[in-house]
Amino acid sequence: FEVIAGLLVLVGFQTRIAALLLAAFCIAAGFIGHYGQGGGDAMLSFLHQQMLMKDIAISGGSVALAMAGAGAWSVDGRGHRMWNS
């Protein structure tokens, strides 16, 4: 999923949908993999907390990309120009 959605964002095809799906995936993976982990070890708990915050930050960037949409050089941008010419 990550590879395919990343490629969709890279080329700009269905960027808004792919970015929102990546944001949801990052939040889900972060909470499944890092929330409440550490088992009493303070350093391990801190590292998992930092990784959870990283996943939340990446999802925020993906939401920002979904709000902005694809650029003019993207597949979506080229298709839009072709149909509106």
N, C-alpha and C positions, 0 to 999 in steps of 0.2 A: 504494500500500500504506500509506504513512504517513498519508494523509488518512483512509482507511477505518478503519484500526486506531485512529487517534486519536479518531475519532468514536465507535467502539465503547467506548473507555475513557471518553470524555466522558459518554455516556449510561448507561454501566454495563451494557452487554450483552456477555456472555461476557468479562468484564473480565480474568479470570486468563489465559485463552488469548491474548487480544489483547496483554496486557502482556508475556507471555513472548515472543511473536513480535516485539514491538517491541524488547525487550532483545536478542534474537538479531540483529535487523536492525541495531541501533546498533553492536554489537560487529563485525559483518561489515563494515558501511560504514566504520567507523573504521579497521579494519586495512587494508581495500582502499584507502581514500582517503588515509590519513595515515601509516601505518607505513613508516618508512624514506625518507620524502620529504624534500626539501630540497636535494639535489644539491650538497652541500659548503658551502652558505651557512648560517652558524651561526644567523642570525636566522630564516631560513625553516625550518630544522630545528627550532628551538625552538617556533615557532608551530604546526608540524604535530604536535609532541609534545603541546603544550597542547590542541589540538583532539582528539587521540586520547584524552587523559585526560578531556576533556569528554564524549566519546561513551561512555566506560566508566562515568563517573558517571551519565549518563542511563540507561544500561542497569541500573545498580544501583538506581536509583529505580524503574524498571519492574519489576524483580524484587521489590522491597519491596511494590509495589502488587499484584503477583500473589500474594504471600504473604498480604497483608491481605485481599484480595478487595474486592468492590464494597460500597458503603455501603447504608444502609437506604433511601435515596431513589433508588437505581439501578433500572434495569429488572429486573436479576436479583434485587434485594432485594424489589421489589414482587411479582414472580412467586413468590418463595419464601413470602412472607407469605400470598399468595392461596391457595396450595396447602395450607398448613399451618393455615388457620383452621378 
